[in-house]
Amino acid sequence: METKSIKIIGAGLAGCEAAWQAAEMGVKVTLCEMKPKKFTPAHSSENFCELVCSNSFRSNQITNAVGLLKEELDIFGSLIMKSAHLSQVPAGAALAVDRDKFSSYVTEKIKNHPNITLICDEITSTNENEITVIATGPLTSDAFSKYIGELIGDDQLHFFDAAAPIVEASSIDMSKAFFASRYGKGEACYINCPMNEAEYSAFYEALVSAKEAELHDFDRDRQKELTVFEGCMPVEVMAKRGRETLLYGPLKPVGLPCPDTGKDAYAVVQLRQENLEKTAYNLVGFQTHLTFPEQKRVFSMIPGLENASFLRYGVMHRNTFINSPKVLGDSYQMKKNPNVFFAGQMTGVEGYLESCASGLVAGIAAASMALGRDIPVFPNVTAIGSLAMYVKNGGVSDFQPMNVNFGIIPMLDKKVKGGKAARNTALSERALEAARAFKETL
């Protein structure tokens, strides 16, 4: 049987991973990306896989579901994970990357792969008879969004995503801040800005009363549909839920004792390294939709940031995802049109690595179809497979984006002694054994 080629639309995390997996299987791939001809309101780099919200890929620990996901992606030769490892910056027990080096590496590998052909232009429709992976991301252009709505025959759902500000490292007052990682795990690479109760109270009042930015023109018509995803909630929205909410969230002081007292502060703001040169740090958990002048005023109230130079202010933008349980079956494949696959945040997976995992599955599935093989279905005991299963089956009546977590992975057949950490370790060991065995069948 003659091998068919496949088309992938979108060169973000999901699209690039899908293209890489398919190309490595020997399938010819046409990868379509509208940059640099056209940019979304949140993107500025011509490189692929531009990281907008954060430079963190979260925990490396196997007792955390995203740590398990990393291990599984490595097993399947993930391009995204290889780039993340090569561009890693210190982040304690987490994996964070230099975002410029990360995207540059992915772009170079994609552009130089002999089985990948690039088309740099905006796509507004596609041939539904072609094997296609739609991975246009949460900021899909209006024209293609309209086409997708017609393709899936169902309403699209919208929510808004927010990015945190970044400050220049040299402008942080280290006489008030200190380096540490929570509970002393890993390298002491976070900058921590402690607050006493009076400082926190003043900051809180300023934050909840600060002026928010107006919606962009491309969002204004959908203002009534505004829904904030819990995993990327603007800090001012979180604060308005109650005075102590931040103390149990991004400003949690536990495990970060002040060097001068040896005791936990009332509140702590953490800043995470943004690049290898350690010249830029982002405010962890401070995604925001405040106006730029208000961000400068309010965030400068944080001890140590009184004279901070902001390299980038926080922004808020529209994200789009489909009601996947009504639309998609196994391996992110459309029920109504089996030639079409979806991948990335549009499917309802939330997070960089989750998007990468969906791209990996869709890319392998589309390539298998092109090669005339049965489409493989990842074991649901793996993190990769459990995400695909959630997208297929999760909450049809009120489907919401989901990060990877042990709650969506099937339980063990027997109880494990030693508490949550021991149970999660056992779940991870089972998943990795299944992933390695499944890899041998591809």
LINJOSUL-V736764 format. One record per residue. N is the residue number from 1. PHI is phi in whole degrees, -180 to 180 (NA if undefined). OMEGA is omega in whole degrees, 0 to 359 (* if undefined). NEAR is the number of other ideal C-beta (glycine too) atoms within 12 Angstrom. Layout:
N,PHI,OMEGA,NEAR  N,PHI,OMEGA,NEAR
//
This chain:
1,NA,179,8  2,-71,180,9  3,-73,176,20  4,-84,173,25  5,-91,177,27  6,-127,178,45  7,-115,176,39  8,-124,183,51  9,-109,181,48  10,112,182,49  11,-112,172,48  12,-90,182,48  13,-61,182,50  14,-70,183,49  15,-65,180,54  16,-67,178,52  17,-66,178,51  18,-62,180,55  19,-62,181,53  20,-63,181,46  21,-62,180,49  22,-66,180,47  23,-64,179,35  24,-68,176,27  25,-85,177,30  26,92,181,21  27,-94,176,38  28,-76,186,27  29,-121,168,42  30,-105,182,34  31,-104,183,47  32,-106,180,39  33,-143,185,42  34,-78,173,32  35,-74,2,33  36,-89,181,20  37,-65,181,15  38,-145,180,23  39,-116,170,21  40,-77,179,34  41,-63,184,24  42,-102,184,30  43,-111,181,31  44,-138,183,19  45,-88,176,25  46,-79,181,21  47,-72,175,30  48,-78,176,43  49,54,178,51  50,-71,181,34  51,-87,187,42  52,-98,188,37  53,-73,189,43  54,-156,175,38  55,-105,183,40  56,-100,173,38  57,-102,172,42  58,71,195,34  59,-62,173,32  60,-96,189,31  61,-79,183,24  62,-70,176,27  63,-79,175,25  64,-110,185,30  65,-60,180,38  66,-72,173,39  67,-65,175,32  68,-62,181,43  69,-59,177,50  70,-59,181,40  71,-62,180,35  72,-66,179,42  73,-61,176,45  74,-62,180,29  75,-59,183,28  76,-94,174,39  77,68,182,23  78,-61,175,42  79,-67,181,42  80,-62,180,50  81,-68,178,39  82,-62,178,27  83,-64,180,37  84,-63,178,39  85,-63,183,23  86,-73,182,22  87,-110,186,31  88,-64,171,31  89,-120,182,34  90,-60,179,29  91,-154,178,39  92,65,181,33  93,-87,181,28  94,-110,174,34  95,-109,175,40  96,-124,187,41  97,-130,166,39  98,-77,192,30  99,-65,178,40  100,-69,179,27  101,-66,179,28  102,-60,183,42  103,-69,179,36  104,-64,181,24  105,-65,180,30  106,-60,181,45  107,-59,180,33  108,-62,182,22  109,-66,180,32  110,-67,183,39  111,-65,184,24  112,-100,179,16  113,-78,185,26  114,-65,181,14  115,-96,182,28  116,-115,174,38  117,-111,183,23  118,-99,169,28  119,-125,182,22  120,-98,181,22  121,-165,178,19  122,-76,176,25  123,-100,181,33  124,-113,175,21  125,-164,180,23  126,-147,177,31  127,-79,186,19  128,-72,175,21  129,-87,176,12  130,-83,172,27  131,-74,190,39  132,-134,171,45  133,-113,178,52  134,-94,183,49  135,-135,187,52  136,-80,171,48  137,85,184,46  138,-73,179,42  139,-117,179,38  140,-56,181,40  141,-60,182,32  142,-60,182,25  143,-64,181,18  144,-75,174,31  145,-59,178,34  146,-62,179,16  147,-63,180,25  148,-61,177,40  149,-58,178,23  150,-70,182,19  151,-68,185,30  152,-85,178,31  153,66,181,16  154,-148,179,22  155,-66,171,18  156,-85,179,33  157,-110,184,35  158,-125,167,32  159,-145,184,32  160,-113,182,39  161,-116,185,40  162,-132,180,39  163,-114,183,36  164,-87,177,42  165,-74,178,43  166,-123,180,38  167,-119,178,40  168,-75,186,24  169,-58,184,28  170,-68,181,17  171,-92,179,23  172,-85,180,38  173,-81,184,21  174,-79,172,21  175,-75,178,13  176,-109,181,26  177,-106,180,33  178,-150,178,30  179,-86,175,27  180,-174,168,29  181,-115,185,29  182,-56,182,27  183,61,178,17  184,71,181,16  185,-78,178,21  186,69,180,22  187,-70,178,20  188,-76,191,22  189,-115,175,33  190,-89,170,41  191,-90,185,42  192,-115,180,41  193,-113,184,44  194,-81,177,33  195,-126,168,33  196,-87,186,21  197,-64,180,17  198,-65,179,15  199,-65,179,26  200,-65,181,29  201,-60,179,21  202,-65,179,22  203,-63,182,37  204,-61,181,32  205,-63,179,18  206,-67,183,25  207,-67,185,37  208,-73,180,26  209,-105,183,17  210,-72,183,31  211,-82,177,19  212,-90,180,29  213,-72,175,25  214,-72,177,13  215,-67,176,22  216,-66,179,20  217,-56,184,12  218,-73,179,22  219,-105,192,29  220,-60,181,14  221,-67,183,14  222,-109,185,23  223,-58,182,16  224,-68,182,10  225,-92,186,19  226,-55,176,24  227,-137,182,23  228,-94,177,29  229,-70,186,32  230,-58,185,20  231,-76,181,30  232,-139,186,36  233,-78,175,30  234,-56,185,41  235,-61,180,42  236,-71,176,37  237,-69,177,31  238,-62,181,31  239,-62,182,34  240,-70,176,20  241,-79,179,20  242,155,185,14  243,-59,185,21  244,-98,183,19  245,-58,181,23  246,-65,181,35  247,-71,176,27  248,-108,180,17  249,-123,186,28  250,-67,180,36  251,-103,180,37  252,-61,184,26  253,-89,188,31  254,-63,177,18  255,82,180,21  256,-132,182,36  257,-64,178,20  258,-70,183,24  259,-59,184,19  260,-80,181,12  261,-117,185,14  262,76,181,10  263,-118,177,16  264,-69,176,24  265,-77,179,36  266,-72,178,30  267,-153,179,39  268,-140,172,42  269,-97,180,48  270,-103,175,43  271,-121,185,43  272,-109,181,41  273,-58,184,38  274,-100,185,39  275,-143,183,28  276,-65,181,22  277,-76,180,16  278,59,180,24  279,-99,184,20  280,-138,179,33  281,-135,177,46  282,-104,181,43  283,-81,187,43  284,-64,178,41  285,79,184,37  286,-104,169,46  287,-57,188,37  288,-154,175,42  289,-123,176,37  290,-73,174,36  291,-63,181,20  292,-60,178,22  293,-60,179,16  294,-70,176,27  295,-61,179,40  296,-60,183,25  297,-68,187,24  298,-74,183,37  299,-73,174,39  300,-74,175,30  301,-79,179,29  302,-72,180,44  303,-54,182,34  304,100,181,33  305,-113,182,39  306,-58,181,23  307,-118,183,21  308,-65,175,38  309,-98,184,23  310,-87,178,31  311,-80,176,23  312,-153,174,29  313,-86,178,31  314,-67,178,40  315,-134,178,35  316,-132,184,40  317,-146,182,33  318,-77,171,39  319,-118,183,42  320,-130,172,41  321,-143,183,45  322,-98,177,38  323,-81,193,32  324,-57,180,41  325,-59,176,29  326,-85,190,25  327,-111,190,34  328,-110,174,42  329,-111,179,27  330,-64,172,27  331,58,176,41  332,63,181,49  333,-94,178,36  334,-64,176,34  335,-71,186,23  336,-79,181,17  337,-135,186,25  338,-62,178,21  339,-76,187,26  340,-111,176,39  341,-118,172,53  342,-116,177,52  343,-154,177,54  344,94,185,52  345,-60,179,48  346,-59,182,49  347,-80,183,49  348,107,168,45  349,-86,184,52  350,-122,178,37  351,122,181,38  352,-58,186,49  353,-73,175,46  354,-64,176,45  355,-64,177,51  356,-58,181,50  357,-63,179,55  358,-66,177,60  359,-65,178,58  360,-61,181,56  361,-65,182,54  362,-64,179,54  363,-64,178,54  364,-66,181,47  365,-66,181,44  366,-65,179,49  367,-66,178,39  368,-62,177,31  369,-61,180,32  370,-63,181,35  371,-87,179,25  372,78,180,14  373,-99,171,20  374,-66,179,14  375,-77,181,28  376,-74,177,31  377,-117,183,25  378,-63,178,40  379,-58,182,29  380,-73,176,27  381,-81,175,30  382,-88,176,41  383,-65,179,52  384,-62,181,54  385,-69,181,37  386,-68,175,41  387,-65,178,53  388,-61,180,45  389,-69,177,33  390,-63,180,37  391,-62,180,49  392,-74,191,36  393,-116,193,21  394,-69,167,29  395,36,183,19  396,-59,184,18  397,-74,181,9  398,-148,185,12  399,-72,181,29  400,-131,178,26  401,-58,185,40  402,-138,167,37  403,-77,174,32  404,-66,178,45  405,-159,182,27  406,-70,179,31  407,-68,179,19  408,-99,177,34  409,-96,181,34  410,-53,182,20  411,-67,176,18  412,-73,180,20  413,-73,182,10  414,-138,180,10  415,-74,179,11  416,-117,178,19  417,-79,176,12  418,114,175,12  419,87,186,12  420,-61,182,16  421,-62,179,18  422,-66,178,17  423,-63,180,23  424,-65,176,30  425,-63,179,26  426,-65,176,28  427,-62,180,36  428,-68,180,35  429,-63,177,22  430,-63,181,32  431,-64,182,40  432,-67,176,30  433,-63,179,21  434,-67,180,29  435,-64,180,36  436,-65,179,20  437,-66,180,17  438,-65,179,25  439,-58,182,25  440,-69,181,12  441,-89,184,17  442,-80,*,28
//
